[in-house]
Amino acid sequence: MDYRARFEALITAAADGIVVIDAAGLIQVYNTACEQLFGYPPRDVVGRSVKMLMSATDQEKYDAYLDSYRMTGQHGAVSPSLETVGQRKDGTTFPMHVSLGEGQSPDGNILVAIIRDITERQNAQRQTQELQHELLHVSRLSAMSEMSSALAHEVNQPLAAITNYLRAAQRTAVNINDPAIVKVREILEKTLAQTARAGQVIRRLRDFIEKGETNRVIENLNSVIDEAMGLALIGAGDTGVRPQMEFHPRAPNVLIDKIQIQQVVLNLVRNSIEAMQETETRDLTVRTMIEGDFAQVTVMDTGPGLHPDVAGRLFQPFTTTKGAGMGIGLSISKRIIESHGGRMWATPNLEAGVSFHFNIPLSV
């Protein structure tokens, strides 16, 4: 088989679309994969301008690029790798990744474009972004819920003290018939009524927060954790963290609110990544296990561990070691896990770092 025959066999068998154009922008080679991508048979394409495969917007950009190429003989006007929009024979468009290379043929300069349809990749990215937005929304709602609950608890104590003081003042003034004191007693009664009303509002708020409904379905916990890890590790490539996932071979099924559990995993993983920025060894292990009637998740890091002053109140609201942290992430996470019938706890590692664990009842 001669060189040309080998080249044509390679072009024909390629999984990606391959288009070769000359210096005038006319298509010289158009392989089978391109036919599947664009819907044109080769006879409708070869010898015609490559612009017919582009969207209207990119056609205008290509004209400017081709003018530059003709003047300079170089294709530096565009990146050798770019994402753009292709147009099919039926007029529909699709996103595509194009890799460009320059070459020589007996007839002069040529450009080789390797084309890949990235519709599925962009759909996956969009779904990931939507899930991130949903997780962020749930996280904010949970943060507001936790803060409201904590504030309600804190405000309830001074309200109780105010009520006691008001009643003591009533008892002191009960037998005094001075007109001014009688007026004071009336004011005290109205103040007590409003204080009691404030207490009822706070109790209703706490009841509403604690009895909030969630959307729970049976999920594969391994898949839920794997998806959450993909989100948690976005942007972590430059942190030096080495992630490792160890999933139980019998994928545990659990009845959960998927978004809430992923919120817990995101919080634990990102806490670990942040903590390990202070250490030389940065190993992150996420493990799923089955312990009796429960599925258990462990997030283990090699960070500095827990400070003794924090360890005893780790899951209390507004407890944090971060300069800019609010200290409600772990408190929210613990509340979520407990609402699922499980529990959350932390243990120090033998060598370095800390492990956070939570469990959830297996689905029957």
WODA-V431746 format. One record per run of one state. SS is the DSSP state (H for helix, E for strand, C for the rest). FROM is the first residue (numbers start at 1). TO is the last residue. If there is no record, write none. Layout:
ss: {SS & SS}
from: {FROM & FROM}
to: {TO & TO}
This chain:
ss: {C & H & C & E & C & E & C & H & C & H & C & E & H & E & C & H & C & E & C & E & C & E & C & H & C & H & C & E & H & C & E & C & E & C & H & C & E & C & E & C & H & C & H & C & E & C & E & C}
from: {1 & 3 & 14 & 17 & 23 & 26 & 31 & 32 & 39 & 42 & 45 & 49 & 50 & 54 & 55 & 56 & 73 & 81 & 88 & 93 & 106 & 108 & 118 & 119 & 174 & 179 & 211 & 217 & 221 & 233 & 242 & 247 & 253 & 257 & 258 & 279 & 283 & 292 & 294 & 301 & 308 & 312 & 329 & 340 & 343 & 349 & 354 & 363}
to: {2 & 13 & 16 & 22 & 25 & 30 & 31 & 38 & 41 & 44 & 48 & 49 & 53 & 54 & 55 & 72 & 80 & 87 & 92 & 105 & 107 & 117 & 118 & 173 & 178 & 210 & 216 & 220 & 232 & 241 & 246 & 252 & 256 & 257 & 278 & 282 & 291 & 293 & 300 & 307 & 311 & 328 & 339 & 342 & 348 & 353 & 362 & 364}
